[in-house]
Each structure stands twice: as structure tokens, then as C-alpha cells.
């Protein structure tokens, strides 16, 4: 159903936003890293802190209809790459 899909999309976007916040905090050397803002970042806490390394893949679509979403994905990847 569309309502279910919308809720899932919102949850994914919230998790990715929280992950971006963690990467930004790590890059800035912040004293507080917001690992507890989502289940995703909480589970990845050990991997993302200390000497852990992360590899990220970005999936892009070559269609015009998906250009906005692809651009958002590239911006997120650029933000993560800055860490």
C-alpha cells in the first residue's frame, strides 16, 4: 500500500539523515557524536568510531525522472566523503 511505502521511505530518510549527522560530527571532531539518534547509527557505532572504516556505495539512476533523487544521493555521498 502507498501509506506503508511512505512510512518506510520516511524511516529510511530519517536514518540516512542521522547517519549524515554522525559523519558531520566525526568530521568536525565534535565531543558529542549523535549515535543514538537512530537504530542504524546506534548499531554502526562500533564501526564508525575509533579506527573503524566505512565503505559506502551510491546507487544512481540514469533516467531523467530520477535525476532529483540521484542528485540528493550524490550530495549525501559528498557529505560522507568529507569525513
C-alpha positions as protocol buffer text, in pm:
chain_id: "A"
residue {
  index: 1
  type: UNK
  ca { x: 0 y: 0 z: 0 }
}
residue {
  index: 2
  type: UNK
  ca { x: 108 y: 359 z: -58 }
}
residue {
  index: 3
  type: UNK
  ca { x: 78 y: 451 z: 310 }
}
residue {
  index: 4
  type: UNK
  ca { x: 314 y: 169 z: 407 }
}
residue {
  index: 5
  type: UNK
  ca { x: 562 y: 270 z: 139 }
}
residue {
  index: 6
  type: UNK
  ca { x: 554 y: 633 z: 254 }
}
residue {
  index: 7
  type: UNK
  ca { x: 621 y: 533 z: 616 }
}
residue {
  index: 8
  type: UNK
  ca { x: 913 y: 313 z: 505 }
}
residue {
  index: 9
  type: UNK
  ca { x: 1057 y: 594 z: 292 }
}
residue {
  index: 10
  type: UNK
  ca { x: 1032 y: 836 z: 584 }
}
residue {
  index: 11
  type: UNK
  ca { x: 1209 y: 590 z: 815 }
}
residue {
  index: 12
  type: UNK
  ca { x: 1489 y: 537 z: 562 }
}
residue {
  index: 13
  type: UNK
  ca { x: 1533 y: 912 z: 514 }
}
residue {
  index: 14
  type: UNK
  ca { x: 1544 y: 969 z: 890 }
}
residue {
  index: 15
  type: UNK
  ca { x: 1812 y: 701 z: 930 }
}
residue {
  index: 16
  type: UNK
  ca { x: 2020 y: 845 z: 645 }
}
residue {
  index: 17
  type: UNK
  ca { x: 1986 y: 1194 z: 787 }
}
residue {
  index: 18
  type: UNK
  ca { x: 2105 y: 1066 z: 1126 }
}
residue {
  index: 19
  type: UNK
  ca { x: 2395 y: 888 z: 958 }
}
residue {
  index: 20
  type: UNK
  ca { x: 2489 y: 1215 z: 785 }
}
residue {
  index: 21
  type: UNK
  ca { x: 2477 y: 1393 z: 1121 }
}
residue {
  index: 22
  type: UNK
  ca { x: 2714 y: 1134 z: 1268 }
}
residue {
  index: 23
  type: UNK
  ca { x: 2957 y: 1175 z: 978 }
}
residue {
  index: 24
  type: UNK
  ca { x: 2944 y: 1554 z: 1013 }
}
residue {
  index: 25
  type: UNK
  ca { x: 3008 y: 1534 z: 1388 }
}
residue {
  index: 26
  type: UNK
  ca { x: 3301 y: 1298 z: 1330 }
}
residue {
  index: 27
  type: UNK
  ca { x: 3448 y: 1524 z: 1062 }
}
residue {
  index: 28
  type: UNK
  ca { x: 3417 y: 1830 z: 1288 }
}
residue {
  index: 29
  type: UNK
  ca { x: 3574 y: 1650 z: 1584 }
}
residue {
  index: 30
  type: UNK
  ca { x: 3269 y: 1714 z: 1800 }
}
residue {
  index: 31
  type: UNK
  ca { x: 3272 y: 1598 z: 2160 }
}
residue {
  index: 32
  type: UNK
  ca { x: 2922 y: 1451 z: 2122 }
}
residue {
  index: 33
  type: UNK
  ca { x: 2851 y: 1213 z: 1834 }
}
residue {
  index: 34
  type: UNK
  ca { x: 2474 y: 1151 z: 1794 }
}
residue {
  index: 35
  type: UNK
  ca { x: 2489 y: 772 z: 1759 }
}
residue {
  index: 36
  type: UNK
  ca { x: 2160 y: 723 z: 1947 }
}
residue {
  index: 37
  type: UNK
  ca { x: 1950 y: 929 z: 1705 }
}
residue {
  index: 38
  type: UNK
  ca { x: 1856 y: 621 z: 1502 }
}
residue {
  index: 39
  type: UNK
  ca { x: 1875 y: 244 z: 1519 }
}
residue {
  index: 40
  type: UNK
  ca { x: 2109 y: 246 z: 1219 }
}
residue {
  index: 41
  type: UNK
  ca { x: 2367 y: 477 z: 1375 }
}
residue {
  index: 42
  type: UNK
  ca { x: 2337 y: 303 z: 1712 }
}
residue {
  index: 43
  type: UNK
  ca { x: 2412 y: -35 z: 1551 }
}
residue {
  index: 44
  type: UNK
  ca { x: 2701 y: 110 z: 1348 }
}
residue {
  index: 45
  type: UNK
  ca { x: 2853 y: 293 z: 1645 }
}
residue {
  index: 46
  type: UNK
  ca { x: 3144 y: 50 z: 1690 }
}
residue {
  index: 47
  type: UNK
  ca { x: 3222 y: 52 z: 1318 }
}
residue {
  index: 48
  type: UNK
  ca { x: 3210 y: 429 z: 1280 }
}
residue {
  index: 49
  type: UNK
  ca { x: 3404 y: 531 z: 1589 }
}
residue {
  index: 50
  type: UNK
  ca { x: 3769 y: 479 z: 1667 }
}
residue {
  index: 51
  type: UNK
  ca { x: 3973 y: 322 z: 1391 }
}
residue {
  index: 52
  type: UNK
  ca { x: 3674 y: 176 z: 1210 }
}
residue {
  index: 53
  type: UNK
  ca { x: 3638 y: 221 z: 837 }
}
residue {
  index: 54
  type: UNK
  ca { x: 3320 y: 251 z: 636 }
}
residue {
  index: 55
  type: UNK
  ca { x: 3258 y: 191 z: 268 }
}
residue {
  index: 56
  type: UNK
  ca { x: 2957 y: 346 z: 101 }
}
residue {
  index: 57
  type: UNK
  ca { x: 2801 y: 265 z: -233 }
}
residue {
  index: 58
  type: UNK
  ca { x: 2571 y: 512 z: -403 }
}
residue {
  index: 59
  type: UNK
  ca { x: 2317 y: 383 z: -649 }
}
residue {
  index: 60
  type: UNK
  ca { x: 2219 y: 627 z: -923 }
}
residue {
  index: 61
  type: UNK
  ca { x: 1959 y: 605 z: -1195 }
}
residue {
  index: 62
  type: UNK
  ca { x: 2031 y: 731 z: -1546 }
}
residue {
  index: 63
  type: UNK
  ca { x: 1669 y: 837 z: -1605 }
}
residue {
  index: 64
  type: UNK
  ca { x: 1551 y: 1197 z: -1612 }
}
residue {
  index: 65
  type: UNK
  ca { x: 1266 y: 1107 z: -1375 }
}
residue {
  index: 66
  type: UNK
  ca { x: 1517 y: 1005 z: -1108 }
}
residue {
  index: 67
  type: UNK
  ca { x: 1758 y: 1296 z: -1153 }
}
residue {
  index: 68
  type: UNK
  ca { x: 1649 y: 1477 z: -836 }
}
residue {
  index: 69
  type: UNK
  ca { x: 1690 y: 1165 z: -623 }
}
residue {
  index: 70
  type: UNK
  ca { x: 2025 y: 1084 z: -786 }
}
residue {
  index: 71
  type: UNK
  ca { x: 2144 y: 1438 z: -715 }
}
residue {
  index: 72
  type: UNK
  ca { x: 2041 y: 1404 z: -349 }
}
residue {
  index: 73
  type: UNK
  ca { x: 2230 y: 1075 z: -331 }
}
residue {
  index: 74
  type: UNK
  ca { x: 2542 y: 1234 z: -477 }
}
residue {
  index: 75
  type: UNK
  ca { x: 2522 y: 1523 z: -230 }
}
residue {
  index: 76
  type: UNK
  ca { x: 2492 y: 1279 z: 58 }
}
residue {
  index: 77
  type: UNK
  ca { x: 2793 y: 1084 z: -70 }
}
residue {
  index: 78
  type: UNK
  ca { x: 2991 y: 1409 z: -98 }
}
residue {
  index: 79
  type: UNK
  ca { x: 2900 y: 1493 z: 261 }
}
residue {
  index: 80
  type: UNK
  ca { x: 3013 y: 1150 z: 379 }
}
residue {
  index: 81
  type: UNK
  ca { x: 3331 y: 1167 z: 174 }
}
residue {
  index: 82
  type: UNK
  ca { x: 3433 y: 1482 z: 362 }
}
residue {
  index: 83
  type: UNK
  ca { x: 3491 y: 1276 z: 678 }
}
